[in-house]
Amino acid sequence: MTAARAPAVEGGEPARGPVRPGGLLDVLGVASVVLDSEGRIVLWSPQAEELFGYRADEALGQYAARLMVHERHVHLVGKLFADVMRTGQSWAGGFPIRLKDGSTRVVEFRNMRLLDDHGDVYALGLAADQSTVRRLEQDVALSERMVAQSPIGLAVLDTELRFVSVNPALEKINGRPAEDHVGRTMREVAPGLDSDALEAAALRVLGTGEPLVDWSIVGRTPADPDEDHAWSLSLYRLEDAMGNVLGVAGSMVDVTEQYRAGIEAETARRRLAVIADASARIGTTLELDRTAWELADVAVPKLADVAAVDLLDAVVEGRRSTLGPAEPAVLRALAVRAEQGADAVRAADPPGGVTRYAPDRLITECVRTGQAVLVARVEEEDLPRIARSPETAVLLGQVGVHSYLAVPLIARGEVLGALDLKRTGNPAPFDEDDLLLARELAARAAVQIDNARWYQNARNTALTLQRSLLPSDPPVTTGLEVASRYQPAGATSEVGGDWFDVIPLADGRTALVVGDVMGSGISAAATMGRLRTATTTLAALELDPALLLEHLDKTTSGLDHSIATCVYAVHDPHLRQCRIANAGHLPPARVRPGRPPELLDLPTGVPLGVGGVGFTTVTVDFEPGDELVFYTDGLVETRSHSLDERLDFLLSLLDDPARPLEETCDLLLETLHHPDNHDDVALLIARAQELP
C-alpha cells in the first residue's frame, strides 16, 4: 500500500506541535544500553532491566560482555565491539544473551558508535527480544501481502478522512492509481458516489469506534462512469497500542452481480404481482368498457403514468379488420387513466370517441403489424408520431412524455387494438422488462376484452330480437290506462325471455299478459316471441283465460322442452271485472283507492310446458281507479332477502293510487330492481277508467 505523506502547512513545512506517542516501540520493548570506550555500562534504561533482568545499580559500571555474554562468546563480542568503536560502522544481528536468572535469550541488536561534545566515544546498543521482532515482521509481511493481493478494495484514511494508502483492488474499483488517492478525500476521488453519506458514516465510526459492516452503496466511479455498480462497504476505526486514533480503515467488496440479480428478482416479483393483480381485476364482468378500464387501472401507476385502451372500430362493431401499409387506423378509445391528472388526459383520446390515426403513427404501426412499438427515450421529433394531431403533440410535450410503449391486444389470432402506455413522472424509460410485462398484461386482457366484445355483440343481437318481439307502445284500449317497462338483464348476464302484451278484444275488452321464459339468450328470446304470437292468436278466439293457458301449455311443450310462467287477464269495462288465470307466475298486485294494496289470491298453477295439469280462472272486481300491477320475478327477487319480504316491499311502494302510471313504473324499477339481480324485468300496470 502507498505510504502517507507527512502533513504540511503553508510554506511546505511539516506541521509542528505535541504529538501523542505511538505504541510500536512499546510492543517491541526496545532497551537502550550505552557503553564507554572500555565496554563498561554507563547508561541503562528501564526497558533494559525488563529485558535482561538486571537493575540499573547492578549493571552500571560493569563490563557488558562479562555481565551478559556467555564465556565462550566473550572473545567474539569483544571483536565486534572493537570494530564498531574503531570504524564507526553499525552492527546489527541476533545474539544469545545471558540473563540475570542464568537463562539465555536471543536478542536482536542494533549497535552504533556515539561521539559526545568532548570527543569521547561511546557505543549505543538498542535491543529487543528476537521472537517479538520476528512476530511483528511476520505480521507486517502477512498484512502487506494480503492487502496487496486481496480482491477486496482496502484503504486507510487519516483523521481528516484523507486517503493515506490504498491497495491495487481499490485502485481498480475507483479507476485511479494510488498516488491520485493519497492526500485526497473520498469526494475528490469518487464524485459519482454519495460523498455526504460516506463522509458522515466515516465520521461516525471515527467518533464512536463502532464499526460499520456491510453497508450497501450504489453509484459510479471513474472506472465505469456510465454504469451503476454496487459495493458492500465496511469501516473500522484504527487505533495504536496506546489507544491513539489513527484514522479509519475501509473495505469495499464489489457486489454488482448480486445487486443486479436482486433487481432482476424484484422486477420479476413485481411483474408477477402485477400479473396476479391483473388476473383478479381484469374481466370481472362481460362489459366491454369496464374491462378496458380495469386494464388501464392495473397499468397505472405500476407500469405507466398514462394508459389508454383503444380498439379498432371495426372490431367493436363485430367485423374483422386488416390494415394495409397505407391505410389509417380507425380506433375507438375505451378507457384512459392518468396518474398526473387533466393535462395528461387531454392529450389522450376521450373515451367513447373515434379517432383516425394516419399510417405513419406508431399506434397504427402497432395494430397493423401486431408487434409492440417501444420508444425508450422520446425526443421532440417523436411526439407527432405518437399524438393524434399537432395540438395533442404539443400537449404531450408539455406533460413531459419521455418514454412510450404500445402493445397490441391480440386474441384468438386477431388484433383487437392496442394498449398505449406513456411515462411522464416516472423518470425511468421503458425497458425490456417493462415490455415483457406489458405484453403479458395485454395478452391476458385481450382474451377478456374479446370475450366481452363477443358477448356484447351476442347480447345486442338478442336484445334487438327481444325488443322487436315486444310491443313498442301499448295500444289504446277501452276503459284502461296502461304503462309498461322492459328492463334488460345486466351486462354480466344474457338477455332473458320476459315479455308483456296488451291485446285489444271485441266489445271493448282487453287482454293483459305478462310472462317469463326460463333460460336466457337468443333461444329464450325466440321462444318468448313464439309464445307471444301464440297468445295473441289464441286471444282472438275469445277463450276463457284458463282454457287459453291450456292451449298455450301444449304449444310450449312442443318448443324444445321450454318452460315458461305466465299470467293472463281479460278486462271487461262493462262488468268492471277481470278474469285471470295463472301458470306458475307471481300474483299481480291490486291497488284500490281507500284500501291497502294487496296481492291477488290466485291459484298458482304450474308453468307452461309441464303439461297434464289444468288451470283455473278467477274473477276479481276492477272498478274505475283500481290498478293491476303485473311483473316478472326479476323485479322483486334478490339473493339477500326472502320473496315475502320483497313482495311486502312492493306493496309498500304502491301507496298512492293517484300517482301517474309512468311515475309508478319508474319508481318500482329504481327502487326494487337490485344491481346484483342479473335478470330482466317486464312490468305492466293497468288502471281502470270510466267509460265515456
Secondary structure, 3 states (H helix, E strand, C coil): CCCCCCCECCCCCECCCCCCCCCHHHHHCCEEEEECCCCEEEEECHHHHHHHCCCHHHHCCCEHHHHHCCHHHHHHHHHHHHHHHHHCCCEEEEEEEECCCCCEEEEEEEEEEEECCCCCEEEEEEEEEHHHHHHHHHHHHHHHHHHHHCCCEEEEECCCCEEEEECHHHHHHHCCCHHHCECCEHHHHCCCCCHHHHHHHHHHHHHHCCCEEEEEEEECCCCCCCCCEEEEEEEEEEECCCCCEEEEEEEEEECHHHHHHHHHHHHHHHHHHHHHHHHHHCCCCCCHHHHHHHHHHHHCCCCCCEEEEEEEHHHHCCCCCCCCCCCCEEEEEEEEEECCCHHHHHCCCCCCCEEEECCCCHHHHHHHHCCCEEECCCCHHHHHHHCCCHHHHHHHHHHCCCEEEEEEEEECCEEEEEEEEEECCCCCCCCHHHHHHHHHHHHHHHHHHHHHHHHHHHHHHHHHHHHHHCCCCCCCCCCEEEEEEEECCCCCCCCEEEEEEEEECHHHCEEEEEEEEEEECHHHHHHHHHHHHHHHHHHCCCCCHHHHHHHHHHHHHCCCCCCEEEEEEEEECCCCEEEEEEECCCCCEEECCCCCCEECCCCCCCCECCCCCCCCEEEEECCCCCEEEEECHHHCCCCCCCHHHHHHHHHHHCCCCCCCHHHHHHHHHHHHCCCCCCCCEEEEEEEECCCC
